[in-house]
Structures are given as structure tokens and as C-alpha cells.
Amino acid sequence: MSKPASFSLLLVAVFIALSLGGCDQSAPRERDLIVTKNPTRTWKIPVPLSSDSLPRQLPKLELHDTAIDFGLVEPRTSNSQVLDIRNQGEAPLIIKFRGEHSDFSMECAPIPPGAGGKLTLSWTPLSFFENYHGTVRLRTNDPTQPTPTLAVTGKALYAVAVDPPALLTGRMRPNLSQQTEIVISSQRWDTFSVEGITSSMSGIDFKLIPASEDVLNSLHAKSGWSLKAVLPRGLAPGVIDQSINLRVNPNPTEAQPRSLEIPIQGQVLRRIAVYGEGVDSNVTISFGTVPVGREYIRRLVVKVHDDDPRLKLSDLKITPSFVNVRLIPYGRESGIDNLYQLEVSLPPTAPKTICWGEQLGSIHFEFDHPRIKELTLGLGFVLHKSTKQNLVLSNSVQ
């Protein structure tokens, strides 16, 4: 073949190579695209493996016993069971609680590779007579067991409970005795006795009788007692802060005797009380901030809680003196002999004045009564002449 022909064939080969996308045969770099395209074909170019794609060291959970039986437990107390676990992998094993049940909690420290550990599951039953059969789900960093489950059983029955949890008296009149009742029962014991009943309240009387079948069924109880208490009359006014103490003995003796302290909750009313709009818990009658030149009236109810409801006024002291006060009985003909109407008014002629509390404004009654000797009420008002002064006076009072 002549040289011109060979040269022509070489030019044709170069042209074909260039039209097919070149002939760069250099090795691809890791940052190059793994796919290269031309109009006619696609080549896949292999990329070297990165460190992220190499096999990793992983934990492996070994848990043979997945069933937990708490047995018979006391409601509203924490009960714990422990499981033995192992990490057969090559990385630390981490186990967490999914927290789907508010009455369960779990503790488990990270377990090194090839080591064993303890998983502590705690159950605090929130209700009485709870028979639990269910599962508790966990979370792990073992990719082969990401969410293992534990089968949990148990029964929550109380040994001794008090219903209601206190002797409740409500609002008690000081001139009357008050009866209240509690039930002491057991969901575990067939029989038990209640002994040594004492109280910090003097004059209280107790009566203990077996609880009825209806009461025991409503409480899912095997045995129980009804304790009736009668609080004496003549208690001091205010919140009752007393208690009773007793001892519970199981029969036959399958447990130690238990001592209970049961609070007495309620309030003893005053022998004389004032009700109505404008009077607060400190027994202060408030008129607010008002302009002078008008009459302002508060009409309240005075109630007597005593065997002798009649009030004979022996003295009345009013500060400031321009305040008008009247105490009017409702009348025996109405059938209500322990109610009085108290009328307090600021007259139109009252001067500009600031009264707030007993030191600046008060009403003091003195009675000729064997037990109700006096009653003192505070007064609160601001009398002003204009809106601008009202703002200044209100700010000064605050």
C-alpha cells in the first residue's frame, strides 16, 4: 500500500475516534462520575470502595428470658424485676425504654462487647385491682433486634386501703356534732382486725362494724370494716388539722401488723359569719373607688351558728363616723331566726376620704350573748371628686 493511502486511513481512524467521544483511557478518580454517557452507549466505570462501605463492628443482643412475672404487688408502689443480658457483638450495646406505658420504667447501662449486664424493669401500678398482661417494647442499637419486646404479667392488689383516704366533715357548724365514715378494706386478706383506735381530737367517738357485701364488692375487697366517727360540737372555728391512728392485724398472721394515720379534714364555721357581694375572706366590706355626692349601699347577710341565734347589740363603733350601719333581723315569722340583714352605706354628704382596712375603716359590734361576744368588719373605699383624682388615689392605695 502506498504512503498516501496509509496516511488517508490514519486520518479516517482519528476522525472516527474523535466522533465517538475521544479515547482517554486514564484511570477514573474517586471524585469522578461513575457513569459516562455518549450519544450511543453508556459505560459503568468502577469506583474504589470508600471507608464508609467497609464492614462495621456491631453489637449483638443476647436475651434468653423475655418473660417477666411481677406476681402479686401493692398498687402505687414501685416493684422491680431484673433480667440478665449479654452483648455478643464487637461494639457497645445500648438499650433504651420506648416509654409507651406511664406505669413502667427501665434502667440498663451500656454493655461493652463480650460482657454481660443487668436490665431492671420497674412497675408502679396506678390503679387498684389491676391484672396486667401485656408487652413492653425496648429499643437497641443492635440492627438485628432493634425493637425487642418483653412479655409482662402481674396483679396489683392492696393489702390495706382506706376509702375515702380521710375522715371528711365538710363545713361543720360549731353548735352541732358531725358524723362521718370511712371503709378500711383488703383485697388480699380474707379477714383482719382493727385495734388501738386513738385520735388527736378530744371528744371524738368511734364505732367499728363489718363492711357490707355491697361495699366490699364495689372495692373488689375480700374483707373490710366500716369506721363511723362522730366529731363533737363546740370545736374551734377554722380548718380542722387532726387525725386518728389505728393498727391493722391480718388473721391468720400472714404479714406484720400495719399502723395507719388517717387525717380528719374539714372546716368549722364561725359562730357568726357574714356573706354577700363586696365582702372578702378577711371580712372586709369593699365599696371600691367612687365619686362623692351619691349614696352607696352594701346589703349583706349575717348568719348565726349557735343554739341561741338571737343577737342583742350592746355597743357599735364605726370608723369613719359618717358611715351608716343597720343590723336587722329577718324575723321569726319567716321561720328563719338565725339570719340578719346587715346594711352598710356611704351617704351623699360623705367627704373625700380614703379608707382601707381596719386601721382606717371598721365596724365593731359588741353583743350580749353567752358565746358570741363581738364581730369586727373592715371597710375599704376611696371617695373622690373627679376622674383624674380617682386615678391618683387608686395608684396611691395600691
C-alpha positions in Angstrom: 0.0 0.0 0.0 1.3 3.4 -0.9 2.1 6.0 1.7 -0.7 8.4 0.6 -3.2 5.6 1.1 -1.9 4.7 4.6 -2.0 8.3 5.6 -5.6 8.6 4.4 -6.6 5.5 6.5 -4.9 7.0 9.6 -6.9 10.3 9.2 -10.1 8.3 8.9 -9.3 6.4 12.1 -8.6 9.6 14.1 -11.8 11.1 12.8 -13.9 8.1 13.9 -12.2 8.1 17.4 -12.9 11.8 17.9 -16.6 11.4 16.8 -17.1 8.6 19.3 -16.1 10.8 22.3 -12.4 10.5 22.5 -10.1 7.8 23.6 -8.9 8.9 27.1 -8.1 5.7 28.9 -6.7 7.2 32.1 -8.0 5.6 35.3 -11.0 7.4 36.9 -10.5 9.3 40.2 -12.8 8.7 43.2 -14.4 12.0 42.7 -15.3 11.3 39.0 -18.8 10.3 38.0 -19.3 6.6 37.9 -21.4 6.8 34.7 -20.1 8.4 31.5 -22.5 8.8 28.6 -22.2 9.4 24.8 -24.9 9.6 22.2 -24.8 5.9 21.5 -23.6 4.0 24.6 -23.2 4.1 28.4 -20.2 2.7 30.3 -20.1 1.9 34.0 -16.7 2.8 35.4 -15.9 1.0 38.7 -15.1 3.3 41.7 -12.8 2.2 44.6 -14.7 1.3 47.9 -14.8 4.1 50.5 -14.2 3.6 54.2 -17.9 4.0 54.9 -18.8 0.9 52.9 -16.4 -1.4 54.7 -17.9 -3.9 57.2 -18.5 -2.3 60.7 -18.3 -3.6 64.2 -21.8 -4.1 65.6 -23.4 -5.0 69.0 -25.4 -8.2 69.3 -28.1 -8.6 72.0 -28.4 -12.0 73.7 -31.6 -12.2 75.8 -32.8 -15.6 76.6 -35.6 -14.8 79.0 -38.2 -12.3 77.6 -41.0 -13.0 80.1 -41.3 -11.1 83.4 -43.8 -12.0 86.1 -44.2 -9.4 88.9 -46.6 -11.6 90.8 -48.7 -10.0 93.5 -47.8 -6.4 94.1 -49.0 -3.4 96.1 -50.7 -0.6 94.0 -49.0 2.7 93.7 -45.7 1.3 94.9 -42.6 0.6 92.7 -41.9 -3.1 92.0 -38.7 -4.2 90.1 -37.5 -7.3 88.2 -34.0 -7.8 86.8 -33.0 -9.7 83.6 -29.6 -10.9 82.7 -28.4 -9.9 79.2 -25.2 -10.2 77.2 -23.5 -8.4 74.3 -22.1 -10.9 71.9 -21.1 -8.3 69.4 -18.0 -6.2 68.8 -19.4 -2.7 69.8 -21.1 -1.4 73.0 -24.8 -2.4 73.3 -27.3 0.4 74.2 -30.8 -0.5 75.4 -33.5 2.2 75.9 -37.1 2.1 77.0 -39.7 3.2 74.4 -41.9 4.8 77.2 -45.3 3.7 75.9 -46.6 2.9 79.4 -46.5 5.5 82.1 -46.5 3.0 84.9 -43.3 1.2 83.6 -39.7 2.4 83.6 -36.4 0.8 82.8 -32.7 1.1 83.7 -29.8 -0.5 81.7 -26.3 0.8 81.5 -24.3 0.4 78.1 -22.8 -3.1 77.9 -19.3 -3.5 76.5 -18.5 -6.1 73.8 -18.4 -9.6 75.1 -19.7 -8.6 78.5 -23.0 -9.2 80.5 -25.3 -6.7 82.1 -28.5 -6.1 84.1 -31.8 -4.8 82.7 -34.1 -3.5 85.5 -37.8 -3.1 84.7 -40.0 -1.3 87.3 -43.7 -1.3 87.5 -45.8 1.1 89.6 -49.5 0.2 89.2 -51.6 3.3 89.1 -54.9 1.6 90.0 -56.2 -0.9 92.4 -57.3 -4.4 91.3 -55.2 -4.3 88.2 -54.5 -7.7 86.5 -51.8 -6.9 83.9 -51.0 -9.0 80.8 -49.1 -7.1 78.1 -45.8 -6.3 76.4 -43.2 -3.7 77.0 -41.1 -2.6 74.0 -37.5 -1.7 74.1 -35.1 0.0 71.6 -31.5 -1.2 70.9 -28.6 -0.3 68.6 -28.4 -4.0 67.5 -29.6 -3.8 63.9 -30.8 -7.4 64.0 -33.0 -6.7 67.1 -33.9 -3.0 67.0 -37.2 -3.3 69.0 -37.3 -6.4 71.2 -40.3 -7.0 73.4 -40.8 -8.3 76.9 -44.0 -10.2 78.0 -45.1 -8.8 81.4 -47.7 -10.2 83.8 -48.6 -9.2 87.3 -51.6 -8.4 89.6 -51.9 -5.3 91.8 -54.0 -5.9 94.9 -53.7 -3.8 98.1 -53.3 -5.3 101.5 -54.9 -2.4 103.3 -56.6 0.7 101.9 -58.8 3.5 103.3 -61.8 4.8 101.3 -62.1 7.8 101.3 -58.4 8.4 102.4 -59.6 10.8 105.1 -62.4 11.4 107.5 -64.3 14.2 105.7 -66.5 16.6 107.6 -67.2 19.3 105.0 -68.3 22.7 106.5 -69.2 21.9 110.1 -71.4 24.1 112.3 -69.8 24.7 115.7 -73.0 24.1 117.6 -73.7 20.7 116.0 -71.9 17.3 116.1 -70.8 15.8 112.8 -70.8 12.1 111.7 -68.5 10.8 109.0 -67.4 7.4 107.8 -64.5 5.5 106.2 -64.1 2.0 105.0 -60.9 0.0 105.8 -60.6 -3.0 103.4 -58.2 -5.5 102.0 -58.0 -7.2 98.5 -55.6 -9.8 99.8 -56.6 -10.9 103.3 -59.7 -13.0 104.0 -60.0 -11.5 107.5 -58.3 -8.8 109.6 -58.9 -6.9 112.8 -58.7 -3.2 113.6 -57.4 -2.3 117.0 -56.0 0.5 119.1 -58.1 3.4 117.7 -56.9 6.8 119.1 -57.3 10.4 117.9 -55.6 13.7 118.5 -59.1 15.3 118.6 -60.6 15.2 122.1 -64.2 14.2 122.4 -64.4 12.2 119.1 -66.4 8.9 119.3 -65.8 5.8 117.1 -67.9 2.8 116.2 -66.5 -0.1 114.2 -68.8 -2.5 112.3 -68.1 -5.1 109.5 -68.4 -3.6 106.0 -71.4 -4.7 103.9 -71.1 -7.1 101.0 -72.1 -4.3 98.6 -69.4 -2.1 99.8 -66.8 -4.9 99.6 -67.9 -5.8 96.1 -67.6 -2.2 94.9 -64.0 -2.1 96.2 -63.1 -5.6 94.9 -62.2 -6.4 98.5 -62.2 -9.7 100.4 -62.7 -8.2 103.8 -63.3 -4.8 105.4 -64.6 -2.7 108.3 -66.7 0.5 108.4 -65.4 3.0 110.9 -68.0 5.6 111.9 -66.7 8.7 113.7 -68.8 11.4 115.4 -67.0 14.7 115.9 -68.1 16.7 118.9 -69.8 20.0 118.9 -68.0 23.1 120.1 -64.9 22.8 118.0 -62.8 25.9 117.4 -63.6 27.7 114.1 -61.2 27.2 111.2 -59.6 24.4 109.3 -59.5 21.0 111.1 -56.0 19.7 111.4 -56.4 16.4 113.4 -56.0 12.7 112.7 -56.9 9.2 114.0 -54.4 6.3 114.5 -55.1 2.6 114.4 -53.5 -0.8 113.9 -54.5 -3.4 111.4 -53.7 -7.1 112.2 -54.1 -9.8 109.5 -55.8 -13.0 110.5 -54.3 -15.5 110.3 -51.0 -13.6 110.7 -49.5 -13.7 107.2 -47.9 -10.3 107.4 -46.8 -7.8 110.0 -49.4 -5.6 111.7 -49.7 -2.2 110.0 -50.2 1.2 111.6 -52.3 3.8 109.8 -52.6 7.5 110.4 -55.8 8.8 108.9 -56.3 12.6 108.6 -59.5 14.4 109.6 -60.3 17.1 107.0 -63.0 19.8 107.2 -63.7 23.3 108.4 -65.6 24.5 111.4 -67.7 27.6 110.7 -67.6 30.7 112.8 -70.5 31.1 115.2 -71.3 34.3 113.4 -70.5 34.7 109.7 -71.0 37.4 107.0 -72.0 36.6 103.4 -72.7 38.7 100.3 -71.2 40.7 97.5 -68.4 43.0 98.5 -67.1 41.2 101.5 -63.8 39.2 101.2 -62.1 36.4 103.1 -60.6 38.9 105.5 -64.2 40.1 106.4 -63.6 43.5 104.8 -66.5 45.2 103.1 -65.3 47.0 99.9 -67.0 49.8 98.0 -64.2 50.4 95.6 -63.2 53.8 94.3 -66.3 56.0 93.8 -67.1 59.7 93.4 -68.6 61.8 96.3 -72.2 63.1 96.2 -74.0 59.8 95.9 -75.2 57.2 98.3 -73.6 53.7 98.1 -75.1 50.7 99.9 -73.9 47.2 100.6 -76.6 44.7 101.8 -75.1 41.6 103.4 -76.4 38.5 105.3 -75.2 37.7 108.8 -75.7 34.1 109.8 -75.6 32.8 113.4 -74.4 29.2 114.0 -75.3 28.8 117.7 -78.0 27.2 119.8 -79.1 30.7 120.7 -79.4 32.6 117.4 -80.6 35.9 119.0 -78.2 38.8 118.8 -78.7 41.7 121.3 -76.5 44.6 120.3 -74.8 46.2 123.3 -72.4 48.5 121.5 -71.5 49.7 118.0 -68.3 51.6 117.0 -67.9 52.9 113.4 -64.8 54.4 111.8 -65.2 56.8 110.0 -68.3 58.1 111.8 -70.2 59.2 108.7 -70.8 55.5 107.7 -74.3 54.3 108.4 -74.8 50.8 109.7 -78.0 48.8 110.4 -78.4 45.2 111.7 -81.9 44.0 111.0 -83.3 40.5 112.0 -85.2 38.8 109.2 -87.9 37.9 111.8 -89.1 34.7 113.5 -92.3 34.8 111.4 -90.3 33.8 108.4 -89.2 30.6 110.1 -85.5 31.7 109.9 -84.4 33.0 113.3 -80.6 32.9 112.7 -80.4 35.3 109.8 -79.9 39.1 109.9 -79.5 41.7 107.2 -76.5 44.0 107.5 -76.9 47.3 105.7 -73.8 49.5 105.3 -74.0 52.8 103.4 -71.9 55.8 102.4 -74.1 58.9 102.5 -74.1 61.6 99.7 -72.7 64.1 102.2 -69.6 62.0 102.9 -66.3 63.9 102.3 -63.4 62.9 100.1 -61.9 60.0 102.1 -59.5 57.0 101.8 -60.4 54.0 104.0 -58.6 50.7 103.5 -58.7 48.0 106.2 -59.5 48.0 109.9 -56.9 50.7 110.8 -58.7 53.4 108.6 -62.2 52.0 108.4 -64.0 49.4 110.6 -67.3 48.4 112.1 -67.2 46.8 115.6 -70.2 45.1 117.1 -70.5 44.0 120.7 -73.3 41.6 121.7 -74.9 40.5 124.9 -74.6 36.8 124.1 -73.2 33.8 126.1 -70.8 32.8 123.3 -70.8 35.4 120.6 -69.2 38.5 122.2 -68.2 40.6 119.2 -67.8 41.0 115.5 -65.4 43.3 113.7 -65.6 44.1 110.0 -63.1 46.1 108.0 -64.1 48.9 105.5 -62.5 49.6 102.2 -63.4 52.6 99.9 -62.0 55.7 98.2 -64.3 58.7 97.8 -63.0 61.2 95.3 -64.2 64.3 93.4 -63.0 63.7 89.8 -61.8 61.1 87.4 -58.3 62.5 87.5 -58.2 62.4 91.3 -59.6 58.9 91.1 -56.6 57.7 89.2 -54.2 59.4 91.6 -55.9 58.0 94.7 -56.2 54.5 93.2 -52.5 54.4 92.5 -51.7 55.6 96.0 -53.8 52.9 97.5 -52.0 50.2 95.5 
